[in-house]
């Protein structure tokens, strides 16, 4: 026997009584209470199973991996000629620079052609640093025609009052000896090579000219020039 609450009036009533002594409402027996509890437990179990199945079935599917984007390749039209890279080569003679200036004293023109050496040199202190030599052919209305070898830094061993020896080689010919003399201002970065016409005529036919002269503490370096394409008419 157990005491339970009346579901109608809430009063205490024995489970063996058929009706509530307070309000006369029928009383649920112990067997009925047990059945109701078992039914509730069973209902909870069933709801749990159904819920788990539903969550499994309704879960969002994992999207398939996105394929890597394909790199679009340029399409070539059938019959179309593929583009080609055009490589330009320097024009023959464009390494030469030509200048025309007016001589203020005579009013006549001074003309010169200059080319830079294809090789470089680095002398010792205090003339350190890579440098090129220059070869100049000049027609001056007052000072005459000159072939001048000059350097940026250093001391060419050729005095203004005494000739020195300058060796010149045109292409693959044997070296030829020329006479040279230093500038009138006693500067040491240039030498004037004698024999303008002889030198110019040989140079006009040569592609490479090599010139060697004594330089203080540097021996006799060889300065090489690409003389191809020299236009002698530009300095007439």
C-alpha positions in Angstrom: 0.0 0.0 0.0 1.2 3.5 -0.8 -0.2 7.0 -0.2 -0.5 9.1 -3.3 -2.0 12.5 -4.1 -5.4 12.6 -5.6 -5.1 13.9 -9.1 -8.4 15.8 -8.8 -8.3 17.4 -5.4 -4.7 16.8 -4.3 -5.6 15.2 -1.1 -3.8 12.1 0.4 -5.3 8.8 -0.5 -4.3 5.2 -0.2 -3.6 3.3 -3.5 -5.8 0.5 -2.1 -8.9 2.8 -2.1 -11.0 2.8 -5.2 -12.2 6.4 -4.8 -10.8 9.5 -3.0 -12.4 10.0 0.4 -12.3 13.7 -0.1 -13.8 14.2 -3.5 -14.8 10.8 -4.7 -12.6 10.7 -7.7 -11.3 7.3 -8.8 -7.8 6.4 -7.4 -5.1 5.0 -9.7 -3.7 1.7 -8.4 -0.1 0.8 -7.9 -0.2 -1.4 -11.0 -1.5 1.5 -13.0 1.2 3.8 -11.7 3.8 1.2 -12.6 2.4 0.8 -16.1 2.4 4.6 -16.6 6.0 4.9 -15.4 7.1 2.0 -17.8 5.2 3.6 -20.6 6.9 6.9 -20.0 10.4 5.3 -19.9 9.6 3.4 -23.1 8.4 6.6 -24.8 11.6 8.4 -23.8 13.7 5.6 -25.3 11.7 5.6 -28.5 11.9 9.4 -28.9 15.7 9.2 -28.3 16.2 6.5 -31.0 14.0 8.4 -33.5 15.9 11.7 -32.7 19.3 10.1 -33.3 18.2 8.6 -36.6 16.8 11.9 -37.7 19.9 13.8 -36.9 22.0 11.2 -38.8 19.8 11.3 -41.8 19.5 15.1 -41.9 23.1 16.0 -41.3 24.5 18.2 -44.0 26.5 16.1 -46.5 30.2 16.9 -46.8 30.7 18.7 -50.1 33.1 17.0 -52.5 36.5 18.7 -52.8 36.6 21.5 -55.2 38.8 20.6 -58.1 41.8 22.8 -58.7 41.2 25.6 -61.2 42.5 24.8 -64.6 45.1 27.3 -66.0 43.7 28.6 -69.1 46.1 28.1 -72.0 46.2 30.5 -74.9 44.5 29.1 -77.9 46.1 29.2 -81.2 44.0 29.6 -84.3 44.5 26.9 -86.8 46.8 28.2 -89.5 48.1 31.1 -87.5 51.8 31.6 -87.4 53.2 31.6 -83.8 54.8 34.9 -82.7 58.6 35.0 -82.9 61.0 37.1 -80.9 63.0 39.4 -83.1 66.5 40.1 -81.9 68.2 43.1 -83.3 72.0 43.3 -83.7 73.9 46.6 -83.5 74.5 48.2 -86.8 78.0 48.2 -88.2 79.8 51.4 -87.3 77.4 52.7 -84.7 80.1 52.5 -82.0 81.7 55.6 -83.6 80.7 59.1 -82.5 81.2 62.0 -84.9 81.3 65.6 -83.9 81.4 68.9 -85.8 82.3 72.2 -84.0 83.1 75.7 -85.1 86.5 77.0 -84.4 85.9 80.5 -82.9 89.3 81.8 -84.1 89.1 80.9 -87.8 85.3 80.4 -88.2 86.0 77.0 -89.8 84.8 73.6 -88.7 86.6 71.2 -86.4 85.6 67.6 -87.1 86.3 64.5 -85.1 85.5 60.8 -84.9 85.8 59.0 -81.5 85.5 55.3 -80.6 85.9 53.8 -77.1 88.0 50.7 -76.3 86.3 47.4 -76.0 88.5 46.3 -73.1 88.9 48.0 -69.7 91.8 48.5 -67.4 92.3 49.2 -63.7 95.5 50.8 -62.8 97.1 51.0 -59.3 96.7 53.7 -56.8 95.9 56.6 -57.3 94.4 55.7 -60.6 92.2 52.8 -59.4 88.9 52.0 -61.0 87.9 50.5 -64.3 88.4 52.7 -67.3 88.3 52.7 -71.1 90.7 54.3 -73.5 89.5 56.5 -76.4 90.8 56.8 -80.0 90.1 60.1 -81.7 90.7 61.2 -85.3 90.5 64.9 -85.5 90.8 67.5 -88.2 91.5 71.0 -86.7 91.6 74.1 -88.9 94.5 75.6 -86.9 96.3 72.6 -85.4 96.1 70.2 -88.3 95.1 66.5 -88.4 95.7 64.3 -85.3 95.3 60.7 -84.2 94.9 60.8 -80.4 95.0 58.0 -77.9 93.7 59.1 -74.4 92.9 57.4 -71.1 90.7 58.6 -68.2 93.4 58.2 -65.4 97.1 57.4 -65.4 100.3 58.7 -66.9 101.2 57.9 -70.5 105.0 57.9 -70.8 105.3 60.3 -73.7 106.7 63.9 -73.3 105.7 67.0 -75.2 109.2 67.6 -76.3 110.4 64.1 -77.3 108.9 61.4 -79.4 108.0 58.1 -77.9 107.2 54.7 -79.5 103.6 53.6 -80.0 102.9 50.1 -81.4 99.8 49.6 -83.6 98.3 46.4 -85.0 95.5 46.4 -87.6 93.5 43.2 -87.5 95.8 40.2 -87.7 98.7 42.0 -89.4 102.1 42.4 -87.7 102.4 45.2 -85.2 103.7 48.5 -86.8 105.7 51.1 -85.0 104.5 54.7 -84.9 106.0 57.8 -83.3 104.0 59.6 -80.7 104.4 62.9 -78.8 102.8 64.2 -75.6 100.3 67.2 -75.4 101.7 70.7 -75.5 100.2 71.4 -72.1 102.4 68.5 -70.6 99.3 66.5 -69.5 99.9 62.8 -69.3 96.6 61.3 -70.2 97.0 61.4 -74.0 99.5 60.8 -76.8 99.4 62.2 -80.3 100.2 59.5 -82.9 102.1 60.9 -85.9 101.2 59.9 -89.5 97.5 60.8 -89.7 96.9 59.9 -93.4 98.8 56.6 -93.1 96.9 55.7 -89.9 93.5 56.7 -91.2 93.9 54.7 -94.5 94.8 51.6 -92.6 92.0 52.0 -90.0 89.4 52.5 -92.7 90.0 48.9 -93.9 90.4 47.3 -90.4 87.8 45.9 -88.0 90.0 45.8 -85.0 92.9 48.1 -84.0 95.2 47.4 -81.1 97.4 50.2 -79.7 100.1 49.8 -77.0 102.1 52.5 -75.3 104.0 52.8 -72.1 102.1 53.8 -69.0 103.7 54.7 -65.7 104.0 51.6 -63.4 101.7 49.7 -65.7 104.0 48.4 -68.4 102.6 48.7 -72.0 98.9 47.7 -71.8 97.2 46.9 -75.1 94.1 49.0 -75.8 91.7 47.3 -78.3 89.2 49.1 -80.5 86.4 47.9 -82.7 86.9 50.2 -85.7 84.6 48.4 -88.2 82.4 50.8 -90.2 84.5 53.9 -89.8 83.3 56.6 -92.2 86.2 58.8 -93.1 83.9 61.1 -95.2 82.4 62.3 -91.9 85.6 64.1 -91.0 86.6 65.5 -94.4 
